[in-house]
C-alpha cells in the first residue's frame, strides 16, 4: 500500500495553531510513506502542543519536533525512513509541505511549510502536501518576529492536528467493498443467476439448457407445426426447474541544516 501511484485519493488534515487554522491536502500518490507517517502521528496526538521551532521570513517555517530543539522527533515506525522523489512534485510554490531531514533518507517527524518557491530543495526533501486553506494564517505566522537563531519570540504552537480524510483508510474500505461485490456476484452465478437471468421477456422461467418451461425442443415455428401433426408430436420437459452449472548511518547534528542552501 505504501508504494507510489497506488493510492491516488488525497488526504486532508487541519493544523490548528494558536494563530489560526491551516487546511492541508496530502499527496499519497507520490509520497505514500511521508503521508502515512504524518497522518498516523497526527492520529495519535504526536503533534499536539508542539511548537514550530524555526521561522525564516520569505523562506519557510519548520516544526514537528516535540523536544523543541530542532534535533528531536521520530517517525511512526520509530526509525528514519527513505526519501520519496518519484513523481512531478517540485518546491515551486508558497504553502508546500516537505519533510525536514539531516541528509539522505533521514526523514522522521519534522516538516516545513514554504513561504515561497525553493527549487534548490528539489530531490533533497520529500514534498507530501500543500496548504489549501488558511493562507492568511500562513502570512500571520510568517510575520512573527524571531531571535538571532530564527526561533519565534512568541510561540507558534500546533494545538491539534485533525485528520479529516485518511486516504489509506478510504483505500481499504473501497477494497473491501469490491471484494464483497465480487463475492456476491459469484454467489449469484453459482445459484443459477438472478431472477431476471432465469426469466424470459414473456415471464417464462428458463431451464439450464436455455429453453423456457413449456417450450418443446423443436421450438420456434416447429412447435405450431407439431400441433397439426399429433403422430409426430415431440414431448417437452415442462418441469419448472434448472440445473446448476457446474540503513546508511545518519549524519550528526540537527534537522534542516540550510547552510549550504
Secondary structure in CASP SS format (residue, H / E / C, confidence):
PFRMAT SS
TARGET T0000
AUTHOR 0000-0000-0000
METHOD secondary structure of the structure
MODEL  1
X C 1.00
X C 1.00
X C 1.00
X C 1.00
X C 1.00
X C 1.00
X C 1.00
X C 1.00
X C 1.00
X C 1.00
X E 1.00
X E 1.00
X E 1.00
X E 1.00
X E 1.00
X E 1.00
X E 1.00
X C 1.00
X C 1.00
X E 1.00
X E 1.00
X E 1.00
X E 1.00
X E 1.00
X E 1.00
X E 1.00
X C 1.00
X C 1.00
X C 1.00
X C 1.00
X C 1.00
X H 1.00
X H 1.00
X H 1.00
X H 1.00
X H 1.00
X H 1.00
X H 1.00
X H 1.00
X H 1.00
X H 1.00
X H 1.00
X H 1.00
X C 1.00
X C 1.00
X C 1.00
X C 1.00
X C 1.00
X C 1.00
X E 1.00
X E 1.00
X C 1.00
X C 1.00
X E 1.00
X E 1.00
X E 1.00
X C 1.00
X C 1.00
X C 1.00
X E 1.00
X E 1.00
X E 1.00
X E 1.00
X C 1.00
X C 1.00
X C 1.00
X C 1.00
X C 1.00
X C 1.00
X C 1.00
X C 1.00
X C 1.00
X C 1.00
X C 1.00
X C 1.00
X C 1.00
X C 1.00
X C 1.00
X C 1.00
X C 1.00
X E 1.00
X C 1.00
X C 1.00
X C 1.00
X C 1.00
X C 1.00
X C 1.00
X C 1.00
X C 1.00
X C 1.00
X C 1.00
X C 1.00
X C 1.00
X C 1.00
X C 1.00
X E 1.00
X E 1.00
X E 1.00
X E 1.00
X C 1.00
X C 1.00
X C 1.00
X C 1.00
X C 1.00
X C 1.00
X C 1.00
X E 1.00
X C 1.00
X C 1.00
X C 1.00
X E 1.00
X E 1.00
X E 1.00
X E 1.00
X C 1.00
X C 1.00
X C 1.00
X C 1.00
X H 1.00
X H 1.00
X H 1.00
X C 1.00
X C 1.00
X C 1.00
X C 1.00
X C 1.00
X E 1.00
X E 1.00
X E 1.00
X E 1.00
X E 1.00
X E 1.00
X E 1.00
X C 1.00
X H 1.00
X H 1.00
X H 1.00
X H 1.00
X H 1.00
X H 1.00
X H 1.00
X H 1.00
X C 1.00
X C 1.00
X C 1.00
X E 1.00
X C 1.00
X C 1.00
X C 1.00
X C 1.00
X C 1.00
X E 1.00
X C 1.00
X C 1.00
X C 1.00
X C 1.00
X E 1.00
X E 1.00
X E 1.00
X E 1.00
X E 1.00
X E 1.00
X E 1.00
X E 1.00
X E 1.00
X C 1.00
X H 1.00
X H 1.00
X H 1.00
X H 1.00
X H 1.00
X H 1.00
X H 1.00
X H 1.00
X H 1.00
X H 1.00
X H 1.00
X H 1.00
X H 1.00
X H 1.00
X H 1.00
X H 1.00
X H 1.00
X H 1.00
X H 1.00
X H 1.00
X H 1.00
X H 1.00
X H 1.00
X H 1.00
X C 1.00
X C 1.00
X C 1.00
X C 1.00
X C 1.00
X C 1.00
X C 1.00
X C 1.00
X E 1.00
X C 1.00
X C 1.00
X C 1.00
X C 1.00
X C 1.00
X E 1.00
X E 1.00
X C 1.00
X C 1.00
X C 1.00
X C 1.00
X C 1.00
X E 1.00
X C 1.00
X C 1.00
X C 1.00
X C 1.00
X C 1.00
X C 1.00
X C 1.00
X C 1.00
X C 1.00
X H 1.00
X H 1.00
X H 1.00
X H 1.00
X H 1.00
X H 1.00
X H 1.00
X C 1.00
X H 1.00
X H 1.00
X H 1.00
X C 1.00
X C 1.00
X C 1.00
X C 1.00
X C 1.00
X C 1.00
X C 1.00
X C 1.00
X C 1.00
X C 1.00
X C 1.00
X C 1.00
X C 1.00
X C 1.00
X C 1.00
X C 1.00
X C 1.00
X C 1.00
X C 1.00
X C 1.00
X C 1.00
X C 1.00
X C 1.00
X C 1.00
X C 1.00
X C 1.00
X C 1.00
X C 1.00
X C 1.00
END
